[in-house]
Amino acid sequence: MVRLALGMARRRMAALVAVAFAVLGGVAIVTGTGVLLESGLRSELSAGRLAGADVLVAADPTVPRAEDLDLALPERRPVPAELVHDLANVPGVTAVAGDVSFPAAVLDGDAAVAPVGDAATDGHGWSSVALLPRAAVEGAPPTGADEVALDADLAAAAGLEVGDTARLVAAGVPGEYRVTAVVRPAGAGVLFDDATAAELAGRTDGARAATVDLVGLRVEPGATDRVAAAVRAELPGTGLVVATGDDRGEAVLPGAASSRSLLVVLAGSLAGVPLLVVGFLVAGAVSVSIAGQRPELALLRAVGTTPRQLRRLVAAQATGIGAVAALPGLLLGYLLAGRFRSLLVDIGLLPEALPLTVSPLPAVAAVLLLLLVVQVAARGAAWRVSREPVTTVLGESRTGPRTPSAARTRAGLFLLVAAVPLAVPPLLVRSSLGAASTSMAGIVAAVGLALAGPALLRRVSGGLAARLPARASAPTWLATANLHGYALRSAGAISTLAMAVVFVLTYTFAQTTVTGAVARDVETATLADATVDASAVGGVPDGLLEEVRATEGVRAAAPVSTTTVLLTGRTLGTETVEPSSALVLSPAASDVLDLGVRSGDLIDLTGPTVAIGRELAEARGTTVGDDVALTLGDGTGVEARVVAVYDRTLGFGPVALSPDLAAGHRGSDLADSLLVRTDGTAGASERLAALQPDWPGIAVSGVDAGSGIAQATPPEVWVNLAVIVVLLGYVLLGTTNAMVAGTAQRRTEFATLRLTGTTPRQIRAMVRREAALISAAAVVAGLLLAALPLALLGVGFLARPWPAGPWWLVPATVVVVAVVAFLSTEGPTRLALRTPPAETLGRAG
């Protein structure tokens, strides 16, 4: 069986190359998806600056979810400081220290922020030096409120040495400190004496009084497991976890750990439409291969091969080709995963500290999945030729089946109808999740076209042939007759090109429409005309807001921050918990932002209060004055009174918290930035800009969708835009290979035409007209299939029946389709015509 399959493969290499390329690309995409998914589930974070601690005690960084993965919290919950003393008495512990983090930035000699570390979390207490790996200290510990120690990289970047005076902005307070020590390794941060650090970190009063971020323990050699067990025995029912080994990274970097969910989201987006595209293209390539082998398969049926043996033969051949193509696909998949991670790090959606997990599991899963797809596709493509009467198979061995299967047509029409409700979610859910259904609806419709296409094409091409004028040229008549007579073959090319059209338009316009709607919400809602950003120093310094408000020409200024809340709901009867972005707004926000408040007033955002979006209010049946239950980013459950309900949730998220409610539940209580509304004069802008030299690290700029006041563009948008490039290349490559293989298999047809008097020039003209008809049909079909989903997308997000995005994408797509159709047929046709027709027919016999 294997020898026979290989012998047949040698005679039809062009078609099998198409299968190989389809499998190669499919394996690469599935492998890359698997690597990202595994990394989101199993990636191991380094303990970083606290790698010297053998055991870490921290609050549980996750929230359990029923029938789903636990949700990583983006903010850190505190740990009682008294644990530092309690755990010091555990047998085997040699050192114990509590660690806190708070904003701290070091200024260099030019009053610029030293470009090292993370200003939002670089401040720590001196006792954390005991948890550093192989710590080396040059100098003495800081002992007063005006002393500080710096890690070696920060000191070098700022040009400071022991005994120098350093200018710092610590927890929003500018000041000068004497450098008492330089500490290695890099990453130790800015170190204050423990009392000063506790005060700067807000651990002396308020919601986080007498707490630390985590507690680290050094233990005797070989005692890690024993000490960890003893510590766990001390903490039952406290909600604290004990981490050792690779688990320590979860405790040290909860923000990085929560970013792993982004990788799961990415893998989820790649598991929908892209995998459907992969399956479609692999099945199409296998079908082209089987169609080219119909004469050999017919002869095998004639000599007594059973239907099951025939299907096994075809499946073995396709599987062998797929197995050969899988190895380079695996290598490409791991490369793609690495490039995606780099892209996410570059655009700030993934922290550098989060590595990819590389194991054989994604490769094994990809190979098994794609070989299963190849098996199913091969057996499905061979089903008709294996089950029909031998006489019918022999009669169709050269021409192929003329009449498409009724069941296939009905299935295709069903998918075309089923795509309509898939296009409706943008009308109901104005979010990136709702927009994602646009692409799915388009691709499902394209698959339906592939199934029902032959029947539809026969009807349309039959009508076209009947209406051709008598003066039409012979190549035109032949091209139209081929389109009608070989509807199965022609429909395959049309459907793959139409899928490319649908894919490009729906995928791209879904993303650009979401970003366009976000930008429109922000532009409409923003009354401010300037932003004062203080991220370089970890937050807005004390006194800056008052000075900005006192600046001549400033009408209003308000602090704005972003955080995360966990929203509960029910989907299909199951309770769900999902993270959502949220703003932290003061009562003054109404002077610089118009969120489209429907009821209530933002001026009441004081104390335990919240403003919520209209969709959330309707889902929960909540109105102004009601109490709502929320879970903050550190996992703390709160009850808050609703003081306003607003409309512009796409641009600003579904929740806005008062600063009092968010206090103590974010990494820092400092505001991220200030929104400023001026009188619009150039003088006011100049006076704002003149504040920068007096406040190192701040940046004054105009307001736009990227200024930080809006809800961050959902990660899925950026991810999908990157995925478009990869998948579009795969779709075009698969389409081109399938069309090249299909054209190469027409050698016998071309030879017969030449023997009946048709010249090579006329054959080339015929094929060009076929390519023109195929590309025109693909473009029209693709535009029709994409029209309804995109219209509903535009209505749902922009209140108009067309999406936002570059208008030139449509003509560019038309040109690409036409070029692919022409190049995929012109080259193989010219190559086929080089061989004398008698020789071609002799080889075919």
Secondary structure, DSSP 8 states (H G I E B T S, - for coil): -HHHHHHHHHHTHHHHHHHHHHHHHHHHHHHHHHHHHHHHHH-----GGGTT-SEEEEE--EE--TTS--EE-SS---EETTHHHHHTTSTTEEEEEEE--B-EEEE-TTS-B-SSS-TTT-EEEGGGGGGSTT-EEEE----STTEEEEEHHHHHHHT--TT-EEEEEETTEEEEEEEEEEEESTT--EEE-HHHHHHHTT-SSGGGTTEESEEEEEE-TT-HHHHHHHHHHH-TTSSEEEEEGGGHHHHH-HHHHHTHHHHHHHHHHHTSHHHHHHHHHHHHHHHHHHHHTHHHHHHHHHTT--HHHHHHHHHHHHHHHHHHHHHHHHHHHHHHHHHHHHHHHHTTSS-TT------SHHHHHHHHHHHHHHHHHHHHHHHHHHHS-HHHHHHTTTT--SS--HHHHHHHHHHHHHHHHHT-HHHH--SHHHHHHHHHHHHHHHHHHHHHHHHHHHHHHHHHHHT--TT--HHHHHHHHHHHHTHHHHHHHHHHHHHHHHHHHHHHHHHHHHHHHHHHHHHHHB---EEEE-GGGTS--TTHHHHHHHSTTEEEEEEEEEEEEEEEEEETTEEEEEEEEEEEE-GGGGGTB---EEEE-GGG--SSEEEEEHHHHHHHT--TT-EEEEEETTS-EEEEEEEEEES-HHHH-SEEE-HHHHTTSSS-SS-SEEEEEE-S-HHHHHHHHTTGGGSTT-EEE---TTSSSS----HHHHHHHHHHHHHHHHHHHHHHHHHHHHHHTTHHHHHHHHHTT--HHHHHHHHHHHHHHHHHHHHHHHHHHHHHHHHHHHHHHHSSSS--S-TTHHHHHHHHHHHHHHHHHHHHHHHHHTS-HHHHHHHH-
